[in-house]
Amino acid sequence: MKSGYKLILTAVALFFLLITDVMASEKIDHWFSRDKYQHFTISAFYTLGTATILNRHFEQPHGGSIGIAAGFTFSLGLGKEIADKRKQTETSSIKDLIWDAAGVLTGVALASILL
């Protein structure tokens, strides 16, 4: 198995291990909202952008750059949700993480095509 895909699998495993700590708050959390759109698009953009920078400017191999980018981007989203969970003024949401993951997968797909 290529190292890039091991990073993706590690990120997914970490996601499932930490999911019990990141639960939705009492606020209404819709599946489709501006917030979810932002989670999706930012995750896709960060994944594609990071993979492109790693591949073209740091001469990382195709699969490695995509794997690192996916793990890095998902870690950012997961970290944000954990930080939100600890703040009373913020809303932590499993739905946000799902949209982050969808954005990461979209970024991976685009990077696979474009790089």
N, C-alpha and C positions, 0 to 999 in steps of 0.2 A: 504494500500500500504506500502511495506517495506521501511524503511528509506534509504536504499541504492539506490533504484530506484527513490526516491524523489530527491536525489542528482544528479542523471543522468538527470532527467527532468529539474532540476534547471539549470544545465550546458547547456543543449540544449536551454532553454529559454534565458539564458544570451547570448548565441551565437547569436541567432536571434535578440536580442536587440542591440547588439554591431556590428552587421554585416555591418551596414551602414557606420561605421567609418573605417572599415578595407577593403579597396578596392585595387585592383591590381594597380601597378604603370604603367608607360609607357613602361617598359621593357617587352619583350616577356615572357609570362608565360605559358609554356606548361603543359598539364595535366599529361604527363608522362615524368619524368626526374629523375636524380639522387637526386635532392632536394626533390621531392615528395616521392621517395622511403625512404629517410631518415626521413621525417616527419612521414610516415606510420610506419616504423619499430621502431623508437624511441618511438612513442606513444604507440605502442603495448607492447614493452618491459617495459616501465615505468608503464603502467597500470598493467600488470601481476606481475611485481616485487614488486610494492607497495602493491598490494592486498595480495601477498604471505607474505610479511613482516608483514603487519597488522594482517593477519589471524594467522600465525604461531608463530610470536615472541611477538606480543602484544595481542594475544588471542581475537581478534575482531571476531564477528560472520561472517559467510561466506558472506551473502548479504551485510552487512555493510562495510566489508573490500573492496569488489568489487566496491560498490558505491562511497566510499571515494576515492579510487584509480582512478576511472574514472573521477570524478569531479576534483581532483587534477591535473591529467595529462592534461585534456583538458584546465584547467585554465592556465597551463604553456604554452601550444601552443597558446592560445588566447592572453596571456600577451606578448609573443614574437612577435606576429603579430602586436599588438598595438605599441610595442616599435619600430618595424621596420617601421611602418607608420610614426613615428615621426622623424626618421633619414633619411636624404636625400641619404645616401650612401647605404641603405638597400631597399629591395623590400618586400612590404607587399602584401599578396595574399589571396584571398578567397579560391583559390584552395588548398593552403597550409592547411588552416583550415579544408577543406573537407577531405584531406588526414589524418590530425591529428585525426579527428572524426572517420574515417574508422579504423585507428590504435587502437584507444581507444576501439571501438566496438570489434575488433579482440582480444585485450587483455582481455576484459570482457568475451568473449566467451571462451578463453583459460583458464582463471581463474575459470570460472564456471565448466569447465570439470576437471581441475587439483586440485582444492582445495576441 
